[in-house]
């Protein structure tokens, strides 16, 4: 999943119509802080490149697995599934 470049930029005071593009320099593989950059293009066509940090959460912090009951016949060992 690619992070939304616009969420990494403080937009206060920037003109309407400004465009934010990630530079594919950051990866979201594995948890932790990842360095990247965003190109900010102003309505007049001028640009700035801003270094950003994206915090990638651990999947264990995102999901909450829950147990699901099952019924089996007497003496049958339930199979685990992946």
N, C-alpha and C positions, 0 to 999 in steps of 0.2 A: 504494500500500500504506500502510495506517495503522499506525504504530508501536504496540506494546503499551504502554499507559500505565503499567502496573505495573512495567515494567522501568526506568522513569525515576525511581522513588521508592526511597529507602533504607527498607526495611520493618523494620529492626531496632527492636524495642521497640513496634511497632504491634500492636494487638490482632487476634486471629484474627477473620475475618469483615469486615475492612476492604475497601472496594471502591475501585478506581482507575479513573477515567474521563477520557480525553483530551477536551479542549475544542474540538477541530477548529480550533484556532488556529494549528497548525503545518502546514506543507506539506512534502512530501518531493520536490517537483519540483526537480530540480537538486541537485548535490552541495554539501556544506558544512554548517556548523552552522546549525540552524534553531531559533528560539525558539518555545516553546509553553507550555501550562499543563495541569496535571492536577488534577482535583478529587478529593480524598480524602474518602470518606464512611465515618465510623466506625460501628460496630454500634449506637450509641445514636442515630444519625441526624444528628449534628453533622458539619460539613464544614470542610475547609481547602482552599484553592487554592494550588498550588505552581507557581512558574515553573520550567520545565525547558528543557534544550537537547538537541536530537536531532542526532547527527552522521549525515548522509546520505552514504554512500560513493559514489564514482564507479563507474559500471557496469564500467569497465575494470579496477577493483580487485576486482570480484566474479567476473567471468567470465574464462576462459582459452580462447580459440578455438584449435582445432587444425586443421592442414591435413589434407585428405582427398584421397588420390590419385584420379585419374580416367584413363580410357583413351579415346583418340580415334583416329580414322583418320588416316593420313598426310595432311598438308596441310590438315586441318580445324582451325580455331581454336576452342579451347574457349570456351564461353559463360560469362560470369560471372552469378551469381544473387544476388538480394537477398532 
